Amino acid sequence: MILITGGRLIDPKSGTDDFLDIALEGGRIARIGKALPRTDCQVIDARGLIVVPGLVDVHVHFRDPGLTYKEDIQSGAAAAAHGGFTAVVCMANTKPPVDNAETLGEVLAKAARAKIRVYTVAAVSRGMEGRELTDMGALKKLGALGFSDDGFPIKDPAFLQKALLAVRELDVPISLHEEEGALIGLPGINEGKVSAALGLSGAPGVSESSIIARDCMIALATGARVHIQHVSAAESLDLIRLAKELGARRFPGSPPRISAELTPQHFSLTEDAVLAQGTLAKLNPPLRTEHDRQALIGGLKDGTIDMIATDHAPHSTEEKSRPFAEAPSGLIGLETALALGITKLVLPGHLSLLELIGKMTEAPAKLYGLEAGFLAEGGPADLTLFDDKETWTVSGFASKSSNSPFIGQPLTGKVKYTICRGKLVYQDGEV
């Protein structure tokens, strides 16, 4: 049994924000209340700390199987625990991709041994080639939470329609990577002043917004649950906002059919980071302008963007050391996400702490119907304890990779304890 005392408990689902004790037993929350009795148990003194539901990330790449020199499920789970995450959803673009029962079974078997809750989606198409549907029904039955060809857009609108009709019947979400390759010169950098200064042709905002417009309209026509991944461009927000309004009219009284996520890197950085950080700031979709960044923050504030997800994408130092055009896109994000949210969103007054935690717990849990993202008696004993005032400098990672543009930067908000299934899986200062 663990007793957490003296902390400020914030639970977005119930709206609770109070100083309460919380007792954990048998992997569940046994009691929440004032001055709970200290019986024979492990006591965590949480005075000065914020106690919240374990963070949930619906977009990570753990590179397992096939690319485990970058990350594997166990190292990814450790990185997640260091960042305060107790549940993550892996993408399917492994090697081989999670497009068959054997690979899915391998991933789930490894996930069962992880220190946190590791879930996965399966691929929409065989080989992630956008031509032939996977056996979605069988993959869902085996444990896939949903479907995504993340890393690749679905190019053929007729194929997308077929996929959306399939996931509608299964009542699971499909997550879409929205970039129209025909409009992109070099992926990973915004088409603008920075790409011009480097003599490169990049990815303009319309490469994202144009395919979002197409996919949202097909989504509304089919009634499928569609999740738009890593939104990056200001104009994309107007389209998602409109699609949500149209969906509310078309499906009155039903849960929202379209949702969207934003990464910490996109609300924290602009294309200028490429000049300072080089390939560490190369990602798909790319970092864009300050106008885009401010618009994205506005989308978080008004609810157009439902949740925060990291798109944790590990790569080796050797890979990121290649020339810009040859280096892979992506950065790690699990261990800095909460601090970036506090530093870039809460401290400037864009979101309250309650709102930020809701975007990182309740909302992502709801996307996949997970029993997560809330604190209640009888609920899962998955919690994160952090100091929202402690400033620290980013250095060293539990992840196998270190491809982060935030290394050396001071951030505010430090995870102190992560508890999953009632067990302490991370404590600050202990390896």
FENGIWO-V640668 format. One line per field, one symbol per residue. ss: DSSP state (H for helix, E for strand, - for the rest). psi: psi as a letter, one per 40 degrees, with the letter a starting at -180 (. if undefined). burial: b if it has 9 or more other ideal C-beta (glycine too) atoms within 8 Angstrom, else e. A space follows every 50 residues. Layout:
ss->???
psi->???
burial->???
This chain:
ss->-EEEE--EEEE----EEEE-EEEEE--EEEEEE--------EEEE----E EEE-EEEEEEE-----------HHHHHHHHHH--EEEEEE---------- HHHHHHHHHHH-----EEEE-E--EHHH----E--HHHHHHH----EE-- ------HHHHHHHHHHHHHH---EEE----HHHE-----E--HHHHH--- --E--HHHHHHHHHHHHHHHHH---EEE-----HHHHHHHHHHHHHHHHH -------EEEEE-HHHHH---HHHHHHHHHH--------HHHHHHHHHHH HH----EE---EE---HHHH----------------HHHHHHHHHH---- --HHHHHHHH-HHHHHH------------E--EEEEEEEEEEE------- ---------EEEEEEEEEEE--EEEEE----
psi->hhhhieihhhhddeehgihiihhhhfeihdihahfiigagihhhheheih hiihihhegihefhidfeddiiddddddddddeehehihiiefagiigei ddddddddddddeieahhiiiiidihefefdhiigddddddeehdaihfh dhihdhdddddddddddddefiihhhhghhdeehchiehihadddddefi hahiddddddddddddddddddeihhhhigheiddddddddddddddddd gheiihehiiihidddediiddddddebedehihiihaiddddddddddd deedhdihidfhgiiidddeeiiddeiiiiiiedeedddddddedddeed iiddddddeecddddddefigieihiheiighihhiheehhihhhhidid ifgheeheihihhhhdihhhfeihehhheh.
burial->bbbbbebbbbbbbeebeeebbbbbbeebbbbbeeebeeeebebbebeebb bbbbbbbbbbbbbbbebbebbbbbbbbbbbbbbbbbbbbbbbbbeebbbb bebbbbbbebbeebbbbbbbbbbbbbebebeebbebeebbebebbbbbbb ebbbeeeebbbbbbbbbbebebbbbbbbbbbebbebbbbbbbebbeebeb ebbbbbbbbbbbbbbbbbbbebebbbbbbbbbbbbbbebbbbbbebbbee beeeeebbbbbbbbbbbbbbbebbeebebbbbbbbbbbbeebbebbbbbb eeebbbbbbbbbbbbbeebbebebeebebbbbbbbbbbbbbbbbbbeeeb bebbbbbbbbbbbbbbbbebebbbbbeebbbbbbbbbbeeeeebeebebe bebbbbbeeebbbbbbbbbbebebbbeeeee
